[in-house]
């Protein structure tokens, strides 16, 4: 059994898939892993991320499976599931062998790995959609828009793409608290990811602008005034906005 150990990233898994095909691996006896867990009787092959090789694989996936299924494969790789790379790899093998129509790869859920990939993509996609709605930006004293949240999946790059499209002329930053990673978008420029402790500390020291604090007070007062106490339904509220998001949401955090 051959085990390719790669970086936990889209480019890392893409490079490992490239290596598996380049070296004519027997796919049924080949694994791709992003963790360091040992498997009995495995031949371990470390894979160094190669952006050029990864891009060749990603172009092939977009061309063969269509943009929608390509995005689902990428989204599945954002989850913390240790089996995600293997699930995506075997889904790719299945798709290249059976040649489904673009946009229909993940319809073939009789295959266990396709089903697993579909479920992982669905889980990560749900969080991505929720964060697009629930993420709250607050203005720092220097005019930077700042948001933070505790992500279960590594969806920060996709959020940066979304908000860079919405706020192209704004300086903004989004922090994934659990991984301590910051997405930074300079106004009119290209966004990037960093784990710079100095930059995070500088943002925390900055504090919020006086205008931001005034608007927060006004917004919380508005939410309080329109609320109908007799119609409060905490269960439904928690269903519509999961409690893990509420601590980072102004109208909830300031009322608790």
C-alpha positions as CSV (number, residue, x, y, z in Angstrom):
1,X,0.0,0.0,0.0
2,X,1.3,3.4,-1.0
3,X,0.6,6.4,1.2
4,X,1.3,10.0,-0.1
5,X,1.6,12.4,2.8
6,X,1.0,16.0,1.8
7,X,0.3,19.4,3.1
8,X,-3.3,20.1,4.3
9,X,-4.2,22.5,1.5
10,X,-5.8,22.4,-1.9
11,X,-2.4,22.7,-3.6
12,X,-0.9,20.0,-1.4
13,X,-3.6,17.5,-2.2
14,X,-3.5,18.5,-5.9
15,X,0.2,17.8,-6.0
16,X,-0.3,14.4,-4.4
17,X,-2.9,13.5,-7.0
18,X,-0.5,14.5,-9.7
19,X,2.2,12.3,-8.2
20,X,-0.1,9.3,-7.9
21,X,-1.0,9.5,-11.7
22,X,2.6,10.4,-12.7
23,X,3.9,7.4,-10.9
24,X,1.2,5.1,-12.2
25,X,0.0,4.2,-8.7
26,X,-2.5,1.4,-8.3
27,X,-5.4,3.7,-7.2
28,X,-7.2,1.0,-5.2
29,X,-4.1,0.5,-3.1
30,X,-3.1,4.1,-2.8
31,X,-3.9,6.6,-0.1
32,X,-3.5,10.4,0.2
33,X,-3.3,11.8,3.8
34,X,-2.9,15.2,5.2
35,X,-2.2,14.1,8.7
36,X,0.7,12.1,10.2
37,X,-1.3,9.1,11.4
38,X,0.6,5.9,10.5
39,X,-1.1,3.0,8.6
40,X,0.2,-0.5,8.9
41,X,2.3,-1.9,6.1
42,X,2.3,1.4,4.2
43,X,5.0,2.7,2.0
44,X,5.1,6.4,3.0
45,X,6.0,9.0,0.3
46,X,6.3,12.6,1.5
47,X,4.9,15.1,-1.0
48,X,6.3,18.6,-1.3
49,X,3.7,21.1,-2.5
50,X,4.3,22.1,-6.1
51,X,1.9,24.9,-7.3
52,X,2.5,24.2,-11.0
53,X,1.7,20.5,-10.7
54,X,-1.3,21.3,-8.5
55,X,-2.7,23.8,-11.0
56,X,-2.5,21.2,-13.8
57,X,-4.6,18.9,-11.7
58,X,-7.1,21.7,-10.8
59,X,-7.5,22.7,-14.4
60,X,-8.2,19.1,-15.4
61,X,-10.9,18.9,-12.7
62,X,-12.6,22.1,-13.8
63,X,-12.6,21.0,-17.4
64,X,-13.8,17.4,-16.8
65,X,-16.3,17.9,-14.0
66,X,-17.5,21.5,-14.4
67,X,-17.1,24.5,-12.1
68,X,-19.9,23.4,-9.7
69,X,-18.4,20.0,-9.0
70,X,-14.9,21.5,-8.9
71,X,-16.0,23.9,-6.2
72,X,-17.6,21.0,-4.2
73,X,-14.3,19.1,-4.3
74,X,-12.4,22.1,-3.1
75,X,-15.0,22.7,-0.3
76,X,-14.7,19.1,0.9
77,X,-11.0,19.7,1.4
78,X,-11.7,22.6,3.8
79,X,-13.1,20.2,6.5
80,X,-11.0,18.9,9.4
81,X,-11.9,15.3,8.5
82,X,-8.7,13.2,8.3
83,X,-10.2,11.1,5.5
84,X,-11.0,14.1,3.3
85,X,-8.0,13.9,0.9
86,X,-8.5,10.2,0.3
87,X,-12.2,10.7,-0.3
88,X,-11.5,13.5,-2.9
89,X,-8.7,11.5,-4.5
90,X,-10.9,8.4,-5.0
91,X,-13.8,10.6,-6.2
92,X,-11.5,12.1,-8.8
93,X,-10.3,8.6,-9.8
94,X,-14.0,7.5,-10.1
95,X,-14.9,10.6,-12.2
96,X,-11.9,10.3,-14.6
97,X,-12.8,6.6,-15.1
98,X,-16.5,6.9,-15.6
99,X,-16.6,10.4,-17.3
100,X,-19.9,11.8,-15.9
101,X,-21.4,14.9,-17.5
102,X,-20.1,18.2,-16.0
103,X,-22.0,19.0,-12.9
104,X,-23.1,15.4,-12.2
105,X,-20.0,13.8,-10.6
106,X,-21.4,14.0,-7.1
107,X,-24.8,12.5,-8.2
108,X,-23.1,9.1,-8.3
109,X,-23.5,8.5,-4.6
110,X,-23.7,4.7,-4.9
111,X,-19.9,5.0,-4.7
112,X,-19.0,5.3,-1.0
113,X,-16.2,7.8,-1.6
114,X,-18.3,10.0,-3.8
115,X,-21.0,10.0,-1.1
116,X,-18.4,10.9,1.5
117,X,-17.1,13.8,-0.6
118,X,-20.6,15.0,-1.2
119,X,-21.3,15.0,2.6
120,X,-18.1,16.8,3.4
121,X,-18.7,19.5,0.7
122,X,-22.2,19.9,2.0
123,X,-21.1,20.4,5.6
124,X,-18.4,23.0,4.7
125,X,-20.7,24.7,2.1
126,X,-23.3,25.2,4.8
127,X,-20.9,26.9,7.1
128,X,-19.6,29.1,4.3
129,X,-23.1,30.2,3.4
130,X,-23.9,30.9,7.1
131,X,-20.7,33.0,7.5
132,X,-21.4,35.1,4.4
133,X,-24.7,36.1,6.2
134,X,-23.6,36.2,9.9
135,X,-20.1,37.6,9.7
136,X,-20.1,41.1,11.3
137,X,-17.5,43.7,10.3
138,X,-16.6,46.4,12.8
139,X,-14.6,49.6,12.0
140,X,-11.3,50.0,13.7
141,X,-9.9,53.5,14.5
142,X,-7.7,53.4,11.4
143,X,-10.7,52.8,9.2
144,X,-10.1,49.1,8.7
145,X,-13.1,46.8,8.7
146,X,-12.5,43.8,10.9
147,X,-14.4,40.6,11.5
148,X,-13.6,37.5,13.4
149,X,-15.3,34.1,14.1
150,X,-14.5,30.5,15.1
151,X,-14.5,28.5,11.8
152,X,-15.0,24.7,11.9
153,X,-13.8,24.4,8.3
154,X,-11.0,26.2,6.5
155,X,-13.3,28.4,4.5
156,X,-11.5,31.7,5.1
157,X,-10.0,31.8,1.5
158,X,-13.5,31.5,0.0
159,X,-14.9,34.2,2.3
160,X,-12.0,36.5,1.3
161,X,-12.9,36.0,-2.4
162,X,-16.6,36.8,-1.6
163,X,-15.9,39.9,0.4
164,X,-13.1,41.2,-1.9
165,X,-15.7,41.1,-4.7
166,X,-18.2,43.0,-2.5
167,X,-15.8,45.5,-0.9
168,X,-13.0,46.0,-3.5
169,X,-12.2,49.5,-2.3
170,X,-12.2,48.8,1.4
171,X,-9.4,47.9,3.8
172,X,-10.7,44.8,5.6
173,X,-9.4,41.8,7.6
174,X,-11.1,38.6,8.6
175,X,-9.7,36.4,11.4
176,X,-10.1,32.6,11.8
177,X,-9.7,32.5,15.6
178,X,-9.3,28.8,15.9
179,X,-6.4,28.6,13.4
180,X,-5.2,32.1,14.2
181,X,-5.1,33.0,10.5
182,X,-5.9,36.4,9.2
183,X,-7.2,37.3,5.7
184,X,-6.1,40.8,4.7
185,X,-7.5,42.8,1.9
186,X,-5.9,46.2,1.1
187,X,-8.2,48.6,-0.7
188,X,-8.0,48.2,-4.4
189,X,-5.4,45.4,-4.0
190,X,-5.2,41.6,-3.8
191,X,-6.1,39.8,-0.6
192,X,-3.7,37.4,1.2
193,X,-3.5,35.1,4.2
194,X,-1.1,35.6,7.1
195,X,-0.5,34.1,10.6
196,X,1.6,37.2,11.6
197,X,1.3,37.6,15.4
198,X,2.5,41.2,15.1
199,X,-0.3,42.1,12.7
200,X,-2.9,40.4,14.9
201,X,-1.6,42.3,17.9
202,X,-1.6,45.6,16.1
203,X,-5.3,45.1,15.1
204,X,-6.2,44.2,18.7
205,X,-4.5,47.3,20.0
206,X,-6.2,49.6,17.5
207,X,-9.6,49.5,19.1
208,X,-12.9,50.4,17.5
209,X,-13.7,53.9,16.1
210,X,-16.1,56.2,17.9
211,X,-18.5,56.1,15.0
212,X,-18.5,52.3,15.2
213,X,-19.4,52.3,18.9
214,X,-22.1,54.9,18.3
215,X,-23.7,52.8,15.5
216,X,-23.5,49.6,17.6
217,X,-25.4,51.2,20.4
218,X,-28.0,52.5,18.0
219,X,-28.3,49.1,16.3
220,X,-28.7,47.2,19.6
221,X,-31.3,49.7,20.7
222,X,-33.2,49.2,17.4
223,X,-33.1,45.4,17.8
224,X,-34.4,45.7,21.4
225,X,-37.2,48.0,20.4
226,X,-38.5,45.9,17.5
227,X,-38.4,42.7,19.6
228,X,-41.8,41.3,20.8
229,X,-41.2,39.6,24.2
230,X,-44.3,37.5,24.0
231,X,-43.1,36.0,20.7
232,X,-39.6,35.1,21.7
233,X,-38.7,31.6,20.5
234,X,-35.1,30.8,21.6
235,X,-35.2,27.4,20.0
236,X,-36.0,28.8,16.6
237,X,-33.6,31.6,17.0
238,X,-30.7,29.1,17.7
239,X,-31.8,27.1,14.7
240,X,-31.7,30.1,12.4
241,X,-28.5,31.4,13.9
242,X,-26.3,28.7,15.6
243,X,-25.2,29.7,19.1
244,X,-21.5,29.5,18.2
245,X,-22.0,32.5,15.9
246,X,-23.9,34.5,18.4
247,X,-21.0,35.4,20.6
248,X,-19.4,37.2,17.6
249,X,-22.6,39.0,16.6
250,X,-23.1,42.5,17.9
251,X,-26.9,42.3,18.7
252,X,-26.3,39.1,20.7
253,X,-23.0,39.7,22.4
254,X,-24.0,43.1,23.7
255,X,-27.4,41.9,25.0
256,X,-25.9,39.0,27.0
